[in-house]
């Protein structure tokens, strides 16, 4: 899996857009993909949401072993950040 920063993704899309402009034949799927990616980049970047002390205490009370505690933390963070 490749991870790009927003700026790197923007640069890749701009280069791809330039190539699309120069090409005589461009698949519609490519144009749609470029449009979708640009629209995603235009959305404001969300700020990471961590767990409050109260949420951590609740997770500790509701789990009985280390493995389930870690999974509970993971699930709660995923819930808050998606």
Residue, then its C-alpha position, 0 to 999 in steps of 0.5 A: x500500500x502506498x500512502x501519499x500526503x495531500x500535497x503529493x496526491x495533488x501533485x500526482x493528480x495535476x501531472x495526470x490531468x496534464x497528461x489527459x489534456x495532451x492525449x487525444x483519446x482518454x477513457x471515460x473511466x480515467x476522467x471520472x477517476x481524476x474528477x473523483x480524486x480532485x473532489x476528495x482533495x478539495x474536502x477539508x482535512x479532518x482533524x484526528x479525534x483521540x480518546x477522552x479520559x472518560x472514554x478510556x476509563x469506560x473501555x478499561x471497565x468494559x474489557x477483561x484482557x489486554x487483547x480485547x482492550x486493544x481491539x476496543x481502543x481500535x474500534x473506538x478510534x475508528x468510529x470517531x475518525x471515519 
